[in-house]
Amino acid sequence: MQQQQSQKRDLRRMIFGFALMTLGAAISAVQVAVFMIPAEVVPGGVSSVAVILNALIGTPVGLVILLGNIPIQYFGARMLGGWRTVAGTIYVVAAYSIGVEVLNYFDVGGVSDDRLLNALFGGAVGGISGGLIYSAGATLGGTSTLARILQDRTGTPMSSTFLYTDTIFIALAALVFGWESALYAVVALVINGVATDYVLEGPSVIRTATIITNHPDEISAMVIRDLNRTVTAWQAEGMYAHQPRAVLFVTISRAEAGRLKDKVIAIDPGAFLVIGQGHAAYGEGFRRIRREIDL
């Protein structure tokens, strides 16, 4: 019985994951076909090559994306442990390529003649799609797969790999479309990264507070009673006076930061309080911890 329930959960997770990947691929196709191609702004990665070749010799964008990913995904499967590791990415690439070609066939692109608007909205739409796809455990392929291989083999951060590859593609775009187009591509990539982080991590709605005080029991009781939050405490030593001090750590919502500060000062005017910013908190009183989607 327990095994059947586990299989049902795994099936639901797999279906949900493919739904996210399908939606993300469709949104990525909208980004390229509606915003980037008409404005001659490259989206980054293999898609940049596809857009550039389309402008130079008229090759289909979706077809070039698909063909360009075949050797990359084969290489990825060899280097990352088998086809299972890139199966989701292959599905996304295929759906994304088909989506771009369908949208181009019906000529749905060009909602604005303003390049800046296209770069801004194209970057935002691309970031949303990327967040959905990454949360499903896949990528858009191309340089994302290469970056993962380099990270796995050499320890190079993926962000550094993207910086190098995108710089190359933007430089190529500058030669074809001009430097103004390259600058708009940079804007789109920055917005894309911000939007992706927002989708993956959510808005910055939590605060973390570190409190150094001589009244740990009173402050802890206040936090538990008035803010309904738990507190973690440990003993430390102030290195200036070499006196023992208690350190408290508490996670609160953004709206509770002001209340916490006022109440801490009221109990211990000499307390040292640092309030930091966080993206998300998981566990009691915050988001429920969920298992990652495994495809």
DAPE-V88090 format. One record per residue. N is the residue number from 0. RES is the residue in one small letter. PHI is phi in whole degrees, -180 to 180 (none if undefined). OMEGA is omega in radians with two decimals (* if undefined). Layout:
BEGIN
{{N RES PHI OMEGA} {N RES PHI OMEGA}}
END
This chain:
BEGIN
{{0 m none 3.14} {1 q -65 3.11} {2 q -65 3.11} {3 q -64 3.11} {4 q -64 3.11} {5 s -65 3.11} {6 q -65 3.10} {7 k -65 3.11} {8 r -63 3.13} {9 d -63 3.12} {10 l -66 3.11} {11 r -63 3.12} {12 r -64 3.13} {13 m -66 3.12} {14 i -63 3.12} {15 f -63 3.12} {16 g -63 3.12} {17 f -68 3.07} {18 a -65 3.10} {19 l -63 -3.14} {20 m -65 3.13} {21 t -64 3.12} {22 l -63 3.13} {23 g -63 3.12} {24 a -64 3.13} {25 a -65 3.12} {26 i -67 3.09} {27 s -63 3.09} {28 a -63 3.08} {29 v -63 3.13} {30 q -55 -3.05} {31 v -72 -3.02} {32 a -74 -3.03} {33 v -91 -3.02} {34 f -109 -2.94} {35 m -81 -3.10} {36 i -62 -3.12} {37 p -61 -3.11} {38 a -90 -3.09} {39 e 55 3.07} {40 v -118 -3.06} {41 v -79 -3.11} {42 p -89 -3.10} {43 g 101 3.07} {44 g 70 -3.14} {45 v -61 3.11} {46 s -60 3.09} {47 s -63 3.11} {48 v -60 -3.13} {49 a -63 -3.14} {50 v -66 3.14} {51 i -65 3.12} {52 l -65 3.09} {53 n -63 3.13} {54 a -72 -3.07} {55 l -83 -3.03} {56 i -128 3.03} {57 g 78 3.12} {58 t -68 3.12} {59 p -62 -3.08} {60 v -64 -3.11} {61 g -62 -3.13} {62 l -66 3.13} {63 v -65 3.10} {64 i -60 -3.12} {65 l -65 -3.12} {66 l -66 3.14} {67 g -66 -3.12} {68 n -85 -3.10} {69 i -59 3.12} {70 p -66 -3.12} {71 i -66 -3.13} {72 q -71 3.05} {73 y -63 3.10} {74 f -63 3.12} {75 g -63 3.11} {76 a -63 -3.14} {77 r -69 -3.02} {78 m -91 -3.01} {79 l -107 3.02} {80 g 107 3.05} {81 g 115 -3.07} {82 w -67 -3.13} {83 r -61 -3.10} {84 t -70 -3.12} {85 v -117 -3.08} {86 a -61 3.13} {87 g -63 3.13} {88 t -65 3.11} {89 i -60 3.10} {90 y -62 -3.14} {91 v -63 -3.13} {92 v -60 -3.14} {93 a -64 -3.14} {94 a -64 3.13} {95 y -63 -3.13} {96 s -63 3.12} {97 i -64 3.14} {98 g -61 3.12} {99 v -62 -3.12} {100 e -67 3.11} {101 v -64 -3.13} {102 l -66 3.10} {103 n -68 3.14} {104 y -62 3.13} {105 f -88 3.04} {106 d 52 -3.10} {107 v -95 -3.06} {108 g -78 3.03} {109 g 84 3.12} {110 v -79 3.14} {111 s -149 3.06} {112 d -92 -3.12} {113 d -85 -3.11} {114 r -63 -3.12} {115 l -63 3.10} {116 l -62 3.12} {117 n -64 3.12} {118 a -66 -3.13} {119 l -65 -3.09} {120 f -73 3.06} {121 g -63 3.09} {122 g -64 3.14} {123 a -65 3.13} {124 v -63 3.10} {125 g -64 3.11} {126 g -67 3.09} {127 i -62 -3.14} {128 s -64 3.12} {129 g -62 3.11} {130 g -62 3.12} {131 l -64 -3.11} {132 i -68 3.13} {133 y -65 3.14} {134 s -68 3.08} {135 a -88 3.10} {136 g 87 3.14} {137 a -124 3.06} {138 t -138 3.07} {139 l -84 3.09} {140 g 78 3.11} {141 g 60 -3.09} {142 t -67 3.07} {143 s -63 3.10} {144 t -67 3.12} {145 l -63 3.13} {146 a -65 3.12} {147 r -67 3.11} {148 i -65 3.14} {149 l -63 3.11} {150 q -64 -3.11} {151 d -68 -3.03} {152 r -91 -3.03} {153 t -119 -3.10} {154 g 82 3.12} {155 t -67 3.13} {156 p -59 -3.13} {157 m -62 -3.14} {158 s -62 3.12} {159 s -68 3.12} {160 t -62 3.11} {161 f -62 3.13} {162 l -62 -3.12} {163 y -66 -3.07} {164 t -67 -3.13} {165 d -66 3.07} {166 t -62 3.12} {167 i -63 -3.10} {168 f -67 3.11} {169 i -67 3.09} {170 a -63 3.07} {171 l -62 3.13} {172 a -63 3.12} {173 a -63 3.13} {174 l -68 -3.09} {175 v -91 -3.02} {176 f -103 -3.10} {177 g 103 -3.08} {178 w -69 3.10} {179 e -62 3.09} {180 s -63 3.12} {181 a -63 3.11} {182 l -65 3.07} {183 y -65 3.10} {184 a -64 3.09} {185 v -62 3.10} {186 v -59 -3.13} {187 a -62 -3.12} {188 l -67 3.12} {189 v -65 3.11} {190 i -62 3.11} {191 n -58 3.14} {192 g -63 3.13} {193 v -64 -3.12} {194 a -66 3.10} {195 t -62 3.12} {196 d -60 -3.12} {197 y -65 3.14} {198 v -67 -3.08} {199 l -73 -2.99} {200 e -110 -3.12} {201 g 82 3.13} {202 p -70 3.12} {203 s -78 -3.02} {204 v -111 -3.14} {205 i -119 3.07} {206 r -131 3.06} {207 t -113 -3.08} {208 a -117 3.01} {209 t -111 -3.04} {210 i -122 3.05} {211 i -107 -2.95} {212 t -149 3.00} {213 n -96 -3.13} {214 h -127 -3.05} {215 p -66 -3.09} {216 d -66 -3.13} {217 e -65 -3.13} {218 i -69 3.11} {219 s -62 3.12} {220 a -62 3.11} {221 m -63 -3.12} {222 v -62 -3.13} {223 i -67 -3.06} {224 r -78 -2.99} {225 d -90 -3.10} {226 l -105 3.14} {227 n 57 3.10} {228 r -121 3.07} {229 t -88 -3.08} {230 v -131 3.01} {231 t -110 -3.07} {232 a -129 3.00} {233 w -151 -3.12} {234 q -93 3.13} {235 a -139 3.13} {236 e -128 3.05} {237 g -72 -3.00} {238 m -78 3.10} {239 y -80 -3.12} {240 a -101 -3.11} {241 h 54 3.09} {242 q -112 3.10} {243 p -69 3.10} {244 r -135 3.06} {245 a -94 3.10} {246 v -115 3.12} {247 l -113 3.09} {248 f -128 -3.13} {249 v -143 3.07} {250 t -107 -3.06} {251 i -134 3.03} {252 s -80 -3.13} {253 r -60 -3.09} {254 a -70 -3.09} {255 e -90 -3.05} {256 a -62 -3.13} {257 g -65 3.12} {258 r -63 -3.13} {259 l -62 -3.13} {260 k -59 -3.10} {261 d -63 -3.09} {262 k -73 3.10} {263 v -65 -3.13} {264 i -64 3.13} {265 a -65 -3.14} {266 i -82 -3.08} {267 d -138 -3.14} {268 p -60 -3.13} {269 g -94 -3.12} {270 a -69 3.06} {271 f -109 -3.01} {272 l -125 3.07} {273 v -122 3.12} {274 i -112 -3.13} {275 g -106 -3.09} {276 q -110 3.11} {277 g -135 -3.14} {278 h -89 -3.06} {279 a -156 3.06} {280 a -130 -3.11} {281 y -122 3.13} {282 g 127 -3.04} {283 e -58 3.12} {284 g 87 -3.12} {285 f -130 -3.11} {286 r -71 3.06} {287 r -75 3.13} {288 i -74 3.12} {289 r -118 3.08} {290 r -69 3.10} {291 e -70 3.09} {292 i -72 -3.12} {293 d -119 -3.09} {294 l -111 *}}
END
